[in-house]
Amino acid sequence: MNPETPAGRFDLPGTPVFDGQTSRRGLRMNKMFMSLRTAQNRERFLADQSGYCEEFGLTPEQQRAVLDRDWQAMIDLGGSIFYVYKLAMMDGLSMQYLGGVFTGMTEQEFQAAMRAGGRRDG
């Protein structure tokens, strides 16, 4: 399949595509992540993470992913990396840490790969 064609843009093995369908699937979870931009909501979340997830109507799978900090599952369940990162920041984690999670590297390995010009597959 040609990656330049509209149908081909989804032929990216190992790369999650955040499209309209994914956005709809993760809407409530992403809204919850976005709410964490205020200190008051971060405090509420930390005080009762499960209850906060329920307020936003997360599915049981989404809630489990959030509570377990299963970053890959959050993406697979419709999370936008930009919104998922808001939760990671609350845990003191960097974008490079998440990059490592998603590529099977440690944070340090991911940083080194980026400094060397990016990951090379193949």
Secondary structure, DSSP 8 states (H G I E B T S, - for coil): --TTSTTGGG--TT-----HHHHHHTHHHHHHHHHTTSHHHHHHHHH-HHHHHHHTT--HHHHHHHHHT-HHHHHHTT--HHHHHHHHHHTT--HHHHHHHHHT--HHHHHHHHHTTS----
